[in-house]
C-alpha cells in the first residue's frame, strides 16, 4: 500500500511491466502505456491491473492536484484499526471483565517497575513524579494536561503534512510514514491483547490524581466512545513523539556526512534548531504522560521498542501493493504522483 523506498516518485515506476519476448499479441499489449504492473508479493511475482487509463477521470485529476489527500486515506485506515481495538479487547475479555483485567495489568506494570530486576531502570516512581508537580507546581501540571489533550493528534497530523512538503524525497517520507503506521499496528495489537489501565484510573488508594478531569483538560481526542481508555501500554503519545524527534534530527543533517541529491546543507542555526527540537519534544511528552498519570515509564519504553522494530521492518507494507492496485482499479482511480521532494529535484 505504501511507496517503495528506492524512489521519490510513485512506486508504480519501480515495477516494470511484462518482460519482452512474449508472443506478438502480448508485445503489442506491452507497448501500450496500460501494461499490467509487475509486483513482487512474498517472493511471488503477480500482475495487477494498471489504473493509468483512469488518469483523466475527475477524482484522479483532483488527487493529482492535491496528492497529500492520499496520505489522509492511509490515516483513516489507521484510525479504523484503532477503533477496533476497544471492541476486540472487550470481546476477548468479556467473561472476566475488561476493566478488572486492565486494572490487574496496570498494577503488574507498577510491580515490575518497583520490585523486579528492572527496578534499577525506573529509579523515580510515577507517584513521586506526579506528587512533585502537585506540591507547588500545579500550574505547570495544568499546562502539561492541556498539552497532553490538545497536541497529540493535531501535532502528529501537522508533522506528517509538514514533512510531506519538506522531505528530500518521497522515499524518505514513505519510510517515516510506514514506520509510524507499523508502530500503530504493533501498539494496536498490544491494546487488544494486553488492556492496561493508566495510573490515573487506578483505585484512589494507589495515590494517583486523575489530573485530566481535575483540570478539566478533556478534549475530543481523549473522550467519547471512540477513545480506548484502557490503552496505556504502549504509549502512542511517546511513540509518535519519539518518531518525530528522530525524524527531525535526521532532517537536520547534523549527523549525516552525505546529503540527498539536490539537498542543501542547512545553516548551523537551523541544524541546532532541528536537533534541539528533536530531542526536547519527546522529552517533554515523556514528562507530560507520566506527570499527568496517563502512562507508566514502561509504556514509553515499550513504545520506543515498537518504533525501533517498525523502522527496521517498515518495508513489510510493500506486500500490500497488489491490493492497492486492485482497489485503485475498482475505484477507477489513478494514484497521484507525490509532490514530495519536487523542490529539490528542480
Secondary structure, DSSP 4 states (H G I P E B T S, - for coil): ----TT-SS-GGGGS--SPS-S-HHHHHHHTSTTPPEEEEETTEEEEE--GGGGTTSHHHHHHHHTTTHHHHHHHHHHHHHHHHHHHHHHHHTTTT-HHHHHHHHHHHHHHHHHHSGGGGG--S-HHHHHHHHHTT-HHHHHHHHHHHHHTHHHHHHHHHHHHHHHSS-HHHHHHHHHHHHHHHHHHHHHHHHS-B--GGGS-GGG----HHHHTT---TTTSSTTS-TTB-SS-HHHHHHHHHHHHHHHHH-TT-SSPPTTPPPPPHHHHHHHHHHHHHHHHHHHHHHHHTTS--HHHHHHHHHHHHHHHHHGGGGGGGHHHHHHHHHHTT-PPPPP-TTHHHH-
